[in-house]
């Protein structure tokens, strides 16, 4: 064991003492540079599809650089974010209809605690043992385009059909109309209402992207408010760190042949993102109280580093936390239901919530 760990240091020492030689033809000299603080200027390189991807996923990889956030950013710049958000259910309706047919789920719009919501229910009915249990979905959308009838259903319909439980998705307040903690306050209102009907251990909360971070923020808020905590949570395509930092924040967009972009979401404008209620992953005392947590990401996703670090901090805090990563896939990859990897991800979610919430099959 000692030799295994010592070997890299021996090699580094040899590298510093060996006589200079002309590199062989198949091992060209380094073309990048490293700054005094350790910042690396990475030379251009080819990034082939991962050998671990399914053939369907390889075929689905983009062939031209496409920025999925560009329409959203244009809408914000033009002052049309709210209008585009309202249109989201209509824009994605064909995809939602296909998911409902695929997973045999029905949906209905409703209001809960004055907040717009959509409920996804298995068409075959709910098993008797699951009628007193529910999952609360917080939709993704960059804290700008999260809509229950849009991204909320893309996340909830497959899980409702596979788990056999009702899922309630909500449209919480977002930017640019509001800033933090508006979304957290809305989630808390809904959660308090659910507690009137459901036991806390029979409630699960999950979300992807902004909804994943919001899930973590909501738990920190519940702890602050001394509310009983849900039985389990899912932080998908996200982390418990609103800084969205780490290596993947730098390489994710270049991996998509897109220029880097360092922007602070409007939802957190002027907010201290190191606050434990904003970034619970930075607060060990908060994490110690978290319920069992499932984290999901891909190695080409911009949140990957923050997700991995959140899992690390949860484990350090003594929590039961599971981390699942898919090599070669990017942010919110399971939004594409045709990928075998998407079904794998939903199967992981299904097994997790069934186990933690003691759901019937």
N, C-alpha and C positions, 0 to 999 in steps of 0.2 A: 504493500500500500504506500509506503514511504517513497519507494522508487518511482511509482506512477506520478506522484505529485511533484517529485523533484526533477523529473525529466525535462519539463518545459524550461525550468530555470537553468539547467545545465546547457540546454540548446541555446538559450539566450546568451549565456556566458561565452559559449564557443563562438557565437556570431560576433561578439565584441572583440575576440582575440584572434580569430582566424585571419590569415593573410588575405589581402584583397585579390580577387580573381575575376576574370572576365566571365560574366554569367553565360551559361549555355544558351543556345539559340531558343530552346523551348521555355526558358525562364527569364524573360526580359526584365530589366531593372524597373523598380517602382516608378510610376509616372505621376503619382499623387504627392501631396505635401502634407505635413502636419504642423500646425501652429503651436506656439509655446504652451497654450492651455490644453492641448490635446485634440483640438478640432481638426478633423481630417478632411482634406479636399479630395473627394473620391473621383478617380478618373472614370470616364465612361466605360460601360461594359454591357455585354449582352445578358439578358435575363430570360432564359428559356422557361417554358411551362414546367412546373414541378413534375417529377416522375411519379409523385404520389397522387396526382389528380386523376379523377375518372376521365374517360374519353369525352363524356358529355361536358364536363367542366372545361377541358382543354378547348373544345370547339366553341364554348361560350365566352372564352376570353376575348376582349375587344381587339379588333384589328387596326383601329385608328384611335388616336388619343381622344377620349371623351370625358369631360368633367361633369359628373352627375349633379354637382352642386351649382353649376352655372345658372340654370333657370331660376333657382331659389335666390341666388345672390343678385341677379338682375332685377327680380321682383322687389327685393328689399331696396335696392338703389333707386328704383322707380316709384317707391312708395305704394307698391301694389301687393305686398306680402299678404295682407289680410284677405284681399280679393282672391288671390291664388289659393290660399288655404281653404277658403270656402268651396272652391271648385275641385279640390282634390278628390273627393268621393266620386264625382262624375268622371274625372280624368282616368282613374284607375278602376272604374266599374267593371270593364271586361275581365280584368285580372281577378277581381274579387269574385265575380260570378263563376269563373273557372275554378277558383279555390273552393267555393261552396259546393260545387258539383263534385269535385275531386274528393273532398273530405266529408261530404254529406253533413253539412252544417247549415243551419238557418240563422238569420240575423234580424234584429229589430232595433230601431232607434228609441231612445228614452232619455229621461233626465234623472240625475241622482244628485241630491244636495244642490240643485240649481245648475248643474254642470252637464253639458251635452255628452251623451254616451251611446254606445252601440253594444248590444249583448249578443254574443255568439253562443248558440246552443246546438248540441248534437241532434241531428234530425231524428235519430232513432230513440231519442229520449235519454234521460240521465239515470244511471244505475241507482237503485235505492240508497246504497251506501254513500253516494256522492251528492245527494240532494242538499245536504247541509254544508257543502263546501263550494268555494269559488276562487277563481283566479282574477286578479285585477291587472289589466294591461295598461302600460303607459307608452303611447306610441312614439316611435322615432321621427325625426324630422328637423334636427339641428336647433331645437327650441324655437323653430319658426314654422315648420310645416307638419307638425305632429297632429294628425286628425284621426279620431276613432274610426270613422268610416273609410279612411284611406290606409295609411301605413298600419294603423291599429288592427285592421282586419287581416292584413298580410301577415302579421305576427300571430294573431289570435285564432284564426279559422283552422289552420293545420293542427294547432295544439288542442283546440276544443274537440276536434274530431278524433284525435289520437288518444287523448287522456279520458274523454268521456265526461267532461265537466263544463259547466257554464263559465264563460270568460266575459268580463265586463271591461270594455275599453273606453277611455275618457278623452275628451278634447280639453286639455288644460290650457290656461293662459300662457301666452308666449310673446317673444319679441317680434317686431320692434315695439308693439303696443305696451308691453310690460317688461319688467326685469325681475331677476331673482329677488325675493322668494315666491313670486306669484304662483308658479307651477306647483311648488311644494305645498303652498297653502291650499290649492285646489285638491291635490291628492289627499291631504289630511282631512279636508271636508268630506270627501267621498269615503275615506277609510272609517271615519267616525260614524258615518251613516251605515256602512256595512257591519260595523260592530254591534249595531242594534239588532241585527238578524243572525249574524254568524259569529262563532267563537273565533278568537284571533288565530288559534292553531289550525283552523280550517280555512284560512285565507292565505293565498300565495300572491306575490306581486312580482311582475317581471316587465321588462321593456328592452328595446334594442336602441342602440345609438344614444340620442338624447334621453330616450325613455329609460335606458339602462343606467345612465348617470343619475337621472331623476329618481330611480328606484333606490339607489344608495342614499341620495340626499333625503328622500322621504323617511327612510329608516332612522337616519340621524335626527331628523325633526321629531319623529315619534318618540325617540329616546329623550330628547330635550323636553317634550311635552308630557313625558311619563305615561305614554299610551302603551297598552299591551302590544307586543310585536307579533307580526304574522308568522305562520309556521315555516315559511321558506321564501326565498327570493331568487330571481334570476337577473343577473347583470349581463346582458348580451350586447356584443359589438360595442362595448363601453367599459368603464371602470368606475371606481369611486373617487376619481381625481379630476376635478374640473379643469386642470391645466392641460390635460391630454398630452403629456410630455413624453420624453424618452426617445430612443433611436428611431422608432417607427414613425414618429411625427415628422422626422426629417426625410426618411426614405420612401414613405408610402406613395406620395404623389409622383416623385421621379420613377417609381416602379410602374406607374401608369402612363409614363411618358408625358407627364404634366409638370409644369414649373412649380417649385415649392411655394407655399403660401403660409404666412404666419399671421393669422387673424384671430382676434378675440371675439367670440360670439357676442352679438348685441345683447343677448339675455344677461350676460355677466358684465356689461359695461359699468365701470366704476365700482365693481364688487371685488372684495378681497378674496381671491380664489384659494387662499390657504386657510380660510375659515373652516373649522370642522363641519359646519352645517352645509358648506358648499363642496368641500372635498373631504369626505369622511375618511378616506384612505390615509390621510395625514394625521389622524387622531387615534392612536392605539387604545385609549380608554373608550372611545366610541365603538371601535371595531370589536372590542371584547364582548359587546352586548348584541352584536348582529345575529340574526337567525341564520340557519344553514343557507349557504349561498352557492349558486352555480354561475360560473363565468364562461363565456364562449367568445372566441375571436378567430381570426385568420392571420397567417404570418405576413401577408401583404397589406393588412389593415392598419390605418393610421393609429388606431387605439391600442394596437397589440402590446406595446411596451407598458402602457399604463394599466392594461388589463392584467398582464403578468405580475406587475408590481403590486396591484391591489390584492391579487391572490396571495402573493408572498406576505403582505402585511396581515391579511386575515389569518393565515396559517400561524404567523408569529404571535398573533393575539389568541391563539388556541381555538380558532373557529373550525367548524366543519365546512370546508370550502372545496369545491371541485372546479378544476380548470380543464377545458377542452379546446384544442386548437386544431385548425385544418391548414395544412401546408399548401402554399401557393394560392390561397384565396384571400379576397379583400373584405372590405367593410360590408356588413349586412349581407353576406353571400347567400344566406338562406332565403332571401326575398325571391330568388329564382327557384320555383318549386320543381323545375325539371331536373335539377342537379341531384345525383345520388347523395352528394354530400349534404344537401339541404335536408333530405329525409333522415340522414344520419343525425344531423343536429337536432331535428325535432324528436327523434327517438330518444336522444340523450335527455332533452327537456322533459319528455313524457316520463321516462324512468325516474328522473329526479323528483318531480312533483308527486308522482304516485307514491314514492317511498316516503318523502318528507311529510306529505299531507295525509298519508294512509288512505289513499284513494282505492276504490274498488275497480276491478277491470270490467 
